[in-house]
Amino acid sequence: MNEAIVLENLWFTYDKTNQVLRNINLSIKPGEFIAIIGNNGSGKSTLLKLIVGLIKPTVGRVLIDGVDTRTAKVSELARKIGFFFQNPNDQLFASTVRDEIAFGLKNLNLSKEEIRQNVDDAIREFQLVEVEDVFPRFLARGDKQKVCLASIIVMGPRIILLDEPTTGQDNRDSRAIMDLVTKLNGRGITIILVTHQMINVAEYATRTVVLNNGELAAEGPTREILSNIELMRACDLLPPQITRLSISARDLGFDGKMMTVQEMADAVRRLNGA
């Protein structure tokens, strides 16, 4: 199976004195759900921009489905990979939700009927029927994010990058967007999530990559990464509260690698013989 994304000896420098990323080597398989975590300034957002082709490596290369981003056309990459920005207003510009979702399709040489059908399908899937004629920037933040995601999905990418998609949202809207992303991952779409919210990493990502000051500090199964207190502390990161609780309760018979409240509740019942 070909890799969805390959980073080979990747270095990036904004100027001669600002080395942002150093010697990153990483492979991501089709259909994986990857989280990228790290302290502020570790290079997470820069890495996303390199993967999507917005910037080019100083040294090394990025391959998307075998295509080198250094030589690929923007239109070629747009069919393979979608980028979900942290602030939805950075992506919204059309006069209506329908026009927003249709915009990218108009550059793919599709017929008007094909565009209309694809947009109709996306509007229904993302539950935007009631707001399809509304100016997108007038929408609530959760609906804005659904419009952005629909605009990406309608293009048919096999990879989606998300940069802090739940920042500034309450728990309901945060879960709604993450559940949508999980549904897309279930279709085989590769997901790469950059976030500071470790609870989302624990609940959704199967593999986690840790950046620390521009270097790849570790990568592996999310459960192993987040329960590695020494690693997390060295990278100025804090595991989810439930993971810290399970580690501190090891003497009571708890697994020190719990990721969710449900896992802790199940363990309590087992220890009580329920």
C-alpha positions in Angstrom: 0.0 0.0 0.0 1.4 3.4 -1.0 1.7 5.9 1.8 -0.7 8.8 1.9 2.0 11.2 3.1 5.7 10.9 3.3 8.0 13.5 4.9 11.7 12.8 4.0 14.6 14.6 5.8 12.3 17.7 6.1 13.8 21.0 7.1 12.3 24.4 7.0 13.7 27.9 7.6 11.9 31.2 7.3 15.2 33.0 7.3 18.8 32.2 8.0 18.4 32.5 11.8 14.9 31.0 12.2 15.1 27.2 11.9 11.5 26.1 12.4 11.7 22.3 11.5 14.7 20.0 11.6 15.1 16.6 9.9 11.5 15.4 10.1 10.9 11.9 8.8 7.4 10.5 9.0 5.1 8.3 7.0 1.3 8.3 7.2 -0.9 5.5 5.8 -4.2 6.0 3.9 -7.1 6.1 6.3 -5.1 6.9 9.5 -6.3 9.4 12.1 -3.2 11.2 13.2 -2.8 13.9 15.9 0.1 16.3 15.9 0.9 17.8 19.3 3.6 20.0 20.7 4.4 23.1 22.7 3.8 26.6 21.3 6.4 27.3 18.6 7.2 23.6 18.0 6.4 23.8 14.3 3.0 22.2 14.1 1.3 24.8 11.9 4.3 25.1 9.7 4.3 21.4 9.2 0.7 21.5 8.0 1.5 24.3 5.6 4.3 22.2 4.2 2.1 19.1 3.8 -0.6 21.0 2.0 1.9 22.7 -0.3 1.4 26.3 0.9 5.1 26.6 1.5 8.0 24.5 0.2 10.7 22.7 2.2 14.1 24.3 2.6 15.6 20.8 2.6 14.0 17.5 1.9 10.6 16.8 0.4 6.9 16.1 1.0 5.1 13.4 -1.0 1.3 13.4 -1.2 0.2 10.1 -2.8 3.6 10.0 -4.3 3.4 13.5 -5.7 6.2 15.9 -4.7 4.7 19.1 -3.4 7.8 21.1 -4.7 6.7 20.5 -8.3 3.0 19.8 -8.0 0.4 22.3 -9.3 -1.9 23.8 -6.7 -4.9 22.4 -8.5 -3.4 18.9 -8.4 -2.9 19.0 -4.7 -6.4 20.5 -4.1 -7.9 17.3 -5.4 -5.8 15.2 -3.0 -5.8 17.2 0.2 -8.0 19.7 2.0 -7.0 22.2 4.7 -9.4 23.2 7.5 -8.2 26.5 9.0 -8.4 27.3 12.7 -10.6 30.4 12.1 -13.5 29.6 9.7 -13.7 33.3 8.6 -10.3 32.8 6.9 -12.0 30.4 4.5 -15.4 32.1 4.0 -15.9 34.7 1.3 -18.8 33.8 -1.0 -22.2 35.5 -0.8 -24.2 32.4 0.2 -23.5 29.0 1.7 -24.4 27.3 -1.6 -21.9 29.5 -3.5 -19.2 28.8 -0.9 -19.5 25.1 -1.3 -19.7 25.3 -5.1 -16.7 27.6 -5.5 -14.0 24.9 -5.7 -16.0 22.7 -8.0 -16.2 25.4 -10.6 -12.4 25.0 -11.2 -12.7 21.3 -11.9 -14.3 21.5 -15.4 -17.6 19.9 -14.1 -20.9 20.5 -15.8 -23.4 22.8 -14.1 -25.6 19.8 -13.3 -22.7 17.9 -11.7 -21.9 20.9 -9.6 -25.5 21.4 -8.5 -25.8 17.7 -7.6 -22.6 17.6 -5.6 -23.5 20.8 -3.7 -27.0 19.5 -3.0 -25.5 16.3 -1.6 -23.0 18.2 0.6 -25.7 20.6 1.9 -27.9 17.7 3.0 -25.0 15.7 4.5 -23.8 18.6 6.6 -27.4 19.7 7.6 -27.2 23.1 6.0 -30.4 23.1 4.0 -32.0 25.8 6.2 -29.1 28.2 5.8 -28.0 27.5 2.1 -28.9 31.0 1.0 -27.4 32.8 4.1 -24.2 34.8 4.0 -21.8 32.3 5.6 -20.2 34.9 7.9 -23.6 35.5 9.5 -23.7 31.9 10.8 -22.9 30.6 14.2 -19.3 29.4 14.5 -20.4 25.7 14.5 -22.3 26.2 11.2 -19.4 28.2 9.7 -17.2 25.2 10.4 -19.7 22.8 8.8 -19.7 25.0 5.7 -15.9 25.0 5.6 -15.8 21.2 6.0 -18.5 20.8 3.3 -16.5 23.0 0.9 -13.5 20.7 1.4 -15.3 17.4 1.2 -17.2 18.3 -2.0 -13.8 18.4 -3.8 -13.2 14.7 -3.0 -9.9 14.9 -1.2 -8.4 11.7 0.4 -6.6 13.7 3.1 -7.9 16.4 5.4 -5.7 18.6 7.6 -7.3 20.3 10.6 -5.6 23.1 12.5 -7.2 23.6 15.9 -10.7 22.9 14.7 -12.4 23.1 18.1 -10.7 26.2 19.5 -13.2 28.6 21.1 -16.1 26.2 21.0 -18.3 24.8 23.7 -18.3 21.0 24.4 -21.4 20.4 22.2 -20.0 22.2 19.1 -16.6 20.7 19.6 -18.0 17.2 19.8 -20.2 17.8 16.7 -17.2 18.8 14.5 -15.1 15.9 15.8 -17.9 13.4 15.2 -18.2 14.7 11.6 -14.5 14.3 11.1 -14.6 10.8 12.6 -17.4 9.9 10.1 -15.2 11.1 7.3 -12.3 9.0 8.6 -14.7 6.0 8.6 -15.0 6.4 4.8 -11.2 6.0 4.5 -10.2 9.7 4.5 -6.9 10.3 6.1 -7.2 12.8 9.0 -4.3 14.9 10.4 -5.4 16.9 13.5 -3.3 19.7 15.1 -4.6 20.6 18.5 -3.8 21.6 22.1 -6.9 19.8 23.4 -5.5 16.5 24.6 -9.0 15.2 25.3 -9.7 15.2 21.6 -6.4 13.5 20.9 -7.2 10.8 23.4 -10.7 10.2 22.2 -10.2 10.4 18.4 -6.6 9.9 17.2 -5.2 6.4 16.8 -1.6 7.6 16.4 0.1 10.7 17.8 3.1 12.6 16.6 5.0 14.9 19.1 7.0 17.9 17.9 9.3 19.6 20.3 11.2 22.8 19.3 11.1 21.9 15.6 12.1 18.2 16.0 10.2 14.9 16.0 10.3 14.0 19.6 8.2 10.8 19.4 5.4 9.1 17.4 3.3 6.1 18.1 -0.1 4.8 19.4 -1.9 7.6 21.1 -2.4 5.6 24.3 1.4 5.0 24.6 2.3 8.6 23.8 -0.2 10.4 26.2 0.5 8.0 29.1 4.3 8.6 28.8 4.6 11.2 31.6 8.3 11.7 31.1 7.9 12.4 27.4 5.0 14.8 27.9 6.7 16.7 30.7 9.9 17.0 28.6 7.8 18.6 25.8 5.9 20.9 28.1 2.6 19.0 27.5 0.0 17.8 29.9 -1.8 14.5 29.4 -5.6 14.4 29.7 -6.9 14.7 33.2 -8.4 11.2 33.2 -5.0 9.8 32.1 -3.2 11.5 34.9 -5.8 10.2 37.3 -5.4 6.6 36.1 -1.6 6.9 36.5 -1.9 8.2 40.0 -4.3 5.4 40.8 -2.1 2.5 39.6 -1.6 1.3 43.2 -5.4 0.8 43.4 -5.4 -1.5 40.4 -6.1 0.9 37.6 -4.5 0.8 34.2 -2.2 3.9 33.9 -3.1 4.3 30.2 -6.7 5.3 30.3 -7.9 7.8 27.8 -11.5 8.5 28.5 -14.0 8.9 31.4 -15.9 5.8 30.1 -12.7 3.7 30.4 -12.3 4.9 34.0 -16.0 4.2 34.8 -15.7 0.7 33.3 -12.5 0.0 35.3 -14.3 1.1 38.6 -17.1 -1.3 37.9 -14.7 -4.2 37.2 -12.7 -3.5 40.4 -16.0 -3.4 42.4 -17.1 -6.7 40.8 -20.0 -5.1 39.0 
